Amino acid sequence: MRQTLCDGYLVIFALAQAVILLMLTPLFTGISRQIRARMHSRRGPGIWQDYRDIHKLFKRQEVAPTSSGLMFRLMPWVLISSMLVLAMALPLFITVSPFAGGGDLITLIYLPALFRFSLLFPGWIPEVRLRESVPVAS
């Protein structure tokens, strides 16, 4: 029996897997920082520091240039959704990818490129003058 994207339970489990992976990522980076700090004989930040930083970022007010367009506001959602799709396609808790054969191509080539492109794209918008405020070393 071949499971496809139409199978509702597969999509629900894949989405739950993606959310779990995204929620555990700050914990693993915190553990990695602790190990690195111990190797350098220093104390380092706490394991939960990334969670505190994320909480602080969500409490901040939105700051965007007045001339920013739709793409500037859309790119954070593109970044999060591409990472969610990437985490859904990994066979960790589920054994079958909800994207069937096309998921391999999407996972290996398209999504990492989309992530990098969407990070760079707001800087290419000509109306946004963020580059003018950055001092250039001469």
VEXRO-52372 format. One record per residue: residue in one letter; z, y, x of N, C-alpha, C in turn. Coordinates in steps of 0.05 Angstrom, whole numbers, padded with zeros to 5 digits, always signed. Each point is the difference from the previous one (the first is absolute). Layout:
# VEXRO-52372
AZYXZYXZYX ...
This chain:
# VEXRO-52372
M+00000-00023+00017+00000+00023-00017+00000+00025+00018 R-00020+00017-00004-00002+00024+00016+00012+00024-00015 Q+00018+00014+00013+00012+00023-00012-00016+00025+00006 T-00004+00017-00019-00015+00025+00004+00017+00024-00007 L-00012+00023+00002+00014+00025-00006+00007+00001-00030 C-00014-00014-00017+00007+00000-00029+00026-00014-00006 D+00009-00017+00018+00025-00014-00005+00023+00021+00002 G+00013+00005-00022+00020+00021-00002+00024-00004+00018 Y+00009-00025+00002+00023-00006+00016-00005+00005+00030 L-00024-00007+00009-00007+00004+00028+00001+00030+00007 V-00010+00016-00017+00000+00029+00005+00028+00011+00000 I+00017-00009-00019+00028+00009-00001+00015-00008+00025 F-00003-00026+00008+00013-00009+00025-00010+00015+00024 A-00026+00005+00002-00011+00014+00023+00010+00029+00000 L+00003+00013-00023+00011+00027-00001+00029+00000+00008 A+00015-00020-00009+00028-00002+00007+00003-00004+00031 Q-00018-00017+00011+00000-00004+00029-00005+00026+00015 A-00019+00015-00010-00007+00026+00013+00024+00019-00001 V+00013+00002-00023+00023+00018-00002+00023-00009+00018 I+00005-00026+00001+00021-00011+00018-00006+00006+00029 L-00025-00004+00008-00008+00005+00028+00003+00030+00006 L-00008+00017-00018+00002+00029+00005+00029+00009+00001 M+00017-00013-00016+00029+00007+00000+00014-00011+00025 L-00009-00022+00011+00013-00011+00024-00010+00012+00026 T-00022+00013+00000-00011+00011+00025+00019+00019+00014 P+00013+00019-00014+00019+00017+00015+00023-00015+00012 L+00009-00022-00013+00021-00017+00012-00009-00012+00026 F-00024-00011+00001-00009-00012+00024-00005+00020+00023 T-00009+00024-00007-00003+00020+00021+00028+00010+00009 G+00020+00000-00017+00027+00007+00008+00011-00021+00019 I-00004-00025-00006+00009-00021+00017-00014+00001+00027 S-00026+00006+00000-00015+00003+00025+00011+00023+00017 R+00006+00022-00013+00012+00023+00015+00027-00007+00012 Q+00016-00015-00015+00026-00008+00010-00003-00018+00025 I-00018-00019-00002-00005-00018+00023-00010+00016+00024 R-00018+00018-00004-00011+00017+00021+00022+00017+00012 A+00018+00011-00016+00021+00017+00010+00020-00017+00016 R+00006-00024-00008+00018-00017+00015-00012-00008+00027 M-00026-00004+00000-00013-00006+00026+00001+00023+00019 H+00002+00025-00010+00002+00023+00017+00029+00009+00004 S+00018-00017-00008+00029+00005+00002+00009+00026-00013 R-00010+00005-00024+00009+00023-00016+00005-00009-00028 R+00010+00018-00016+00009-00007-00027-00023-00001-00020 G-00016+00021-00001-00023+00001-00017+00007+00006-00029 P-00020+00005-00017+00005+00005-00028+00009-00025-00015 G+00011+00004-00023+00009-00023-00016-00024-00015-00012 I+00006-00024-00009-00021-00017-00012-00011+00013-00025 W+00017+00014-00015-00008+00012-00025-00011+00028+00002 Q-00005+00009+00024-00009+00028+00005-00027+00005-00014 D-00018-00018+00001-00026+00004-00013+00002+00003-00030 Y+00019-00015-00012+00004+00003-00029+00011+00028-00006 R+00018+00010+00017+00011+00027-00004-00022+00021+00003 D-00017-00004+00020-00022+00019+00004-00020+00000-00024 I-00006-00024-00011-00018-00001-00023+00013+00013-00024 H+00026-00004-00004+00014+00013-00022-00001+00030+00003 K+00004+00010+00024-00001+00029+00005-00028+00011-00005 L-00021-00015+00008-00027+00009-00005-00007+00001-00029 F+00010-00019-00016-00006+00001-00029+00015+00023-00014 K+00022+00009+00012+00014+00022-00013-00012+00028+00007 R-00017+00001+00020-00011+00026+00008-00020+00010-00021 Q-00003+00026-00001-00019+00011-00018-00028-00003+00012 E-00020+00000-00018-00027-00004+00009-00010+00026+00013 V-00012-00003+00024-00010+00022+00015-00030-00006+00005 A-00017+00017-00011-00029-00003+00005-00012+00028+00002 P-00021+00002+00016-00013+00026+00002-00011+00009-00027 T-00001+00026-00005-00009+00010-00026-00030-00006-00004 S-00015-00003+00022-00028-00005-00003-00007-00030+00000 S+00020-00017+00000-00005-00029+00001-00012-00009-00026 G-00018-00019+00003-00014-00010-00024+00010-00026-00009 L-00016-00014-00016+00008-00025-00011+00003-00022+00021 M-00017+00000+00021+00001-00020+00020+00026+00001+00016 F+00010+00024+00005+00025+00003+00014+00023-00012-00015 R+00000+00002-00026+00021-00011-00017-00004-00030-00005 L-00025-00009+00002-00007-00028-00007+00006-00019+00024 M-00002+00010+00024+00001-00018+00024+00027-00015+00003 P+00023+00011-00006+00024-00017+00002+00000-00024-00019 W-00012+00004-00024-00002-00022-00018-00020-00021+00010 V-00021+00008+00013-00019-00018+00011+00013-00016+00023 L+00016+00013+00016+00014-00014+00022+00020-00022-00011 I+00016+00008-00020+00019-00019-00011-00014-00023-00014 S-00021+00006-00015-00014-00022-00014-00015-00018+00019 S-00011+00010+00022-00013-00017+00019+00020-00019+00013 M+00024+00010+00006+00021-00017+00012+00010-00021-00020 L+00002+00008-00026+00007-00020-00021-00020-00022-00002 V-00026+00007+00000-00021-00021-00003+00001-00017+00025 L+00004+00011+00023+00002-00016+00025+00023-00019-00001 A+00023+00009-00010+00024-00017-00003-00004-00021-00021 M-00016+00006-00021-00005-00020-00021-00017-00022+00010 A-00018+00005+00019-00019-00020+00009+00012-00019+00021 L+00023+00006+00011+00012-00017+00020+00012-00025-00013 P-00004-00024+00012+00011-00024-00012+00028-00006+00011 L+00020+00016-00008+00027-00005+00008+00016-00015-00021 F+00005+00012-00023+00014-00013-00021-00018-00014-00019 I-00025+00009-00002-00020-00013-00017-00019-00014+00019 T-00011-00022-00009-00017-00016+00018-00030+00007-00004 V-00007+00013-00022-00027+00007-00005-00002+00030-00004 S-00020+00012+00014-00004+00028-00003-00011+00007-00028 P+00009+00020-00013-00011+00007-00026-00029+00011+00001 F-00010+00005+00024-00026+00011+00003-00021-00020+00008 A+00007-00026+00001-00019-00022+00006-00013+00005+00027 G-00025-00006+00003-00014+00002+00026-00005+00028+00008 G-00003+00019-00018-00005+00027+00007+00025+00014+00012 G+00023-00012-00005+00024+00012+00011+00002-00001+00030 D-00013-00021+00012+00000-00001+00029-00016+00023+00012 L-00023+00006-00011-00016+00022+00010+00015+00027-00005 I+00012+00003-00023+00014+00025-00006+00024+00003+00019 T+00015-00022+00004+00024+00001+00016-00006+00006+00029 L-00020-00013+00011-00005+00002+00029-00016+00025+00008 I-00018+00009-00017-00017+00022+00009+00005+00026-00016 Y-00001-00002-00026-00001+00024-00016+00026+00016-00001 L+00022-00014-00006+00025+00014-00005+00012+00014+00025 P+00000-00012+00023+00010+00015+00024-00017+00024+00006 A-00027-00002-00004-00018+00023+00004+00005+00021-00021 L+00005-00008-00025+00006+00019-00021+00025+00015+00006 F+00020-00014+00010+00026+00013+00006-00004+00022+00021 R-00015-00006+00022-00004+00019+00021-00017+00023-00010 F-00021-00006-00015-00018+00021-00010+00015+00019-00019 S+00016-00011-00017+00014+00017-00019+00022+00017+00013 L+00009-00009+00023+00019+00017+00015-00014+00024+00013 L-00025-00004+00008-00015+00021+00014-00014+00019-00020 F-00006-00010-00024-00017+00015-00018+00011+00027-00008 P+00026+00003-00007+00009+00027-00007-00003+00021+00021 G-00001-00008+00025-00005+00019+00022-00029+00010+00001 W-00018-00015-00012-00028+00007+00000-00008+00020-00022 I+00018+00004-00019-00006+00018-00022-00001+00028+00011 P-00022+00014-00004-00003+00027+00013+00019+00021-00011 E+00009-00003-00025+00018+00020-00012+00028+00000+00011 V+00008-00023+00011+00028-00003+00010+00001+00011+00028 R+00017+00019+00005+00002+00014+00026+00024-00010+00016 L+00005-00026-00001+00022-00011+00015-00004+00001+00030 R-00025-00003+00008-00006+00000+00029+00005+00027+00013 E-00003+00022-00016+00003+00026+00011+00030+00006+00007 S+00018-00014-00013+00028+00006+00004+00012-00016+00024 V-00016-00019+00010+00009-00016+00023-00008+00013+00026 P+00019+00005+00018-00008+00012+00025-00017-00019+00017 V-00020+00011+00012-00018-00016+00017+00007+00005+00029 A+00003-00022+00015+00006+00003+00029-00025+00007+00014 S+00001+00021+00017-00024+00008+00014+00003-00005+00030 
